[in-house]
Amino acid sequence: MANIDVLVGKTLTKIGGDREYELYFYTDDGECYRMYHDQCCCETVSIEDICGDLDDMIGAPIQLAEEVSESGDDGEWGGTFTWTFYKFATAKGYVTIRWYGSSNGHYSESVEFERWEAAE
């Protein structure tokens, strides 16, 4: 797994993926990074909202890339939840990708970010 801050200083050429369960970040130096969650039975983790325009991340170096999360008990059936916010900035603008995960309390609700060998 990689830290999201590996994108700082990189310039994105494209962002792909279904924008619900995964995103792919393609850089001008030929790298690709995948943001996703590997779903299991008693959990759901997905992109809840994208605030800003993903196109603002294309063609300008990433100046800020940070992850902030908050977890808690949902108060029902012993379940838990996790909000994970990914905040990005370029000279063109700001983007926040908000993920929401919930489970019965026994599964991961975290988002994975990794370098990905992609066939474009």
Helices and strands as residue ranges (DSSP letters): G 4-7, E 12-16, E 22-27, E 32-36, E 43-51, G 54-57, E 64-73, E 80-90, E 93-103, E 112-115
